[in-house]
Amino acid sequence: MSASVTVTIGPNPPPRLDKAVARDVPEEAALSRSRLAKLIAGGQVALNGAAVQDPRARVEEGDVLTITVPAAVEIDAQPEEIPLEIAHEDEDLIVVNKPAGMVVHPAPGTPSGTLVNALLHHFGGALSGIGGAKRPGIVHRIDKDTSGLLVVAKSDAAHHGLAEQFAAHTAQRRYLALCYGAPDAADPRLRGVRGTSWEGGDTLRITTHLARHKTDRQKQAVLFQGGRHAVTRAHLLQRLGMPPVAALIECRLETGRTHQIRVHMAHVGHGLIGDPVYGGNRKLSPKAVGDAGVEAVRAFPRQALHAATLGFEHPTSGEMMQFEAPLPDDMVGLLETLGGRLPGSPAR
């Protein structure tokens, strides 16, 4: 069944209908600006009893808007019984540790076997509408071949609250990665790379814009004009090899653009091991990491990137939540073969 939301325009309203309703709609209605825009365009908003579809229609204090919110509809994706590693679940959201190799959302090339298919089965129909459809609320994504933590909303209210945090860059995201070379503040080459600076003496800050590559639409490219602002902070955790030819690094996202860590690390000359798009096919010296290390790097089948920490404010309770996902076995094996150790483990 559809639901009805009544909004009374308050004092000093913006002159446009869309801006006024976005300001005054009750928070508990959990209607985002984009959702309201679609409802206006669909003729589901009435101004003082008369349907209106012009988002620029003039409104005044005391005007009454009636918003008809249609019942959520089923989406095309089908539930599939796929195992999930769940870090947390409550009535508003679920936090999942996604394995490498799993696509987040169905697309023409991957209509099944995705995280959304798995979640639809897990929820068993117990979903309220997200943007008018019965679907999990995907707030952020990680690449198919990146492992780690994702939070997914189970209701429009949770989706709205989480999306605001990701848009404001207040959600905490920490990644672990294995890269070629070791980013070092003492490296004069790095100081000459445009868009880089050092914070605290040991954290590399990479600031650029990112946009789709002009000739390869599957890739992202670094720009300094146009595109979208992107900031990554990379901190060296362990040098690997003797002399160092690889490293375990920690990356924190200030923004969350497509392929951001992968593109930024390649931009500074420290592409991720196993990354088929940006990493480059580098050959390491057996003298530095041994024959086993050379073979492990050559055979590693994916970008060595893991979303290890996720933190956010619960959209309903306001509680600060933080989750950790241990480094997956394939990255542990690669790290140890290169002579490293798990973070927090004693030195050998």
Summary of the structure (lengths in Angstrom):
residues: 348
radius of gyration: 23.5
end to end distance: 63.6
largest distance: 79.1
contacts: 1096
relative contact order: 0.12
helix: 22%
strand: 31%
